[in-house]
Amino acid sequence: MVDLSWSHILIVLIVALVVVGPKDLPPLMRMVGRWLAKARAMADQFRKSFDDMARQSELDELRAELEAMRHERPLAEVDRALAAPVMTSAPKSDSPLPTTTSKPIQSEPGTAESGSAVTGQDP
């Protein structure tokens, strides 16, 4: 946009006063003001229509993504799993480790677990 300072505006008003004259200056300023108002309104309307087109474009992209998702059916596997018959087999352990039989652990003589080492008695 044009950068006008107060000194520039003052020079333009003095030149307009000399060229147009004091009698015709107020109607001229009204006419310039109306032109500027129309230009601003047109610029606002253009900006709004551009924003509307951008929003419409985004909405169209979202609609296309939704349609693609509907056709892909990402939850089809879940639907198939739910529709599959339930098998009745023996329940399995929740533990992923294999089960083993537990044997009592016997300590060797001379270790901290044996009674002779702790009490200081001979075996």
QUIWO-V989351 format. One record per run of one state. SS is the DSSP state (2 for helix, 1 for strand, 0 for the rest). FROM is the first residue (numbers start at 0). LEN is the number of residues. If there is no record, write none. Layout:
ss->SS from->FROM len->LEN
ss->SS from->FROM len->LEN
//
This chain:
ss->0 from->0 len->5
ss->2 from->5 len->15
ss->0 from->20 len->1
ss->2 from->21 len->51
ss->0 from->72 len->3
ss->2 from->75 len->8
ss->0 from->83 len->31
ss->2 from->114 len->5
ss->0 from->119 len->4
//
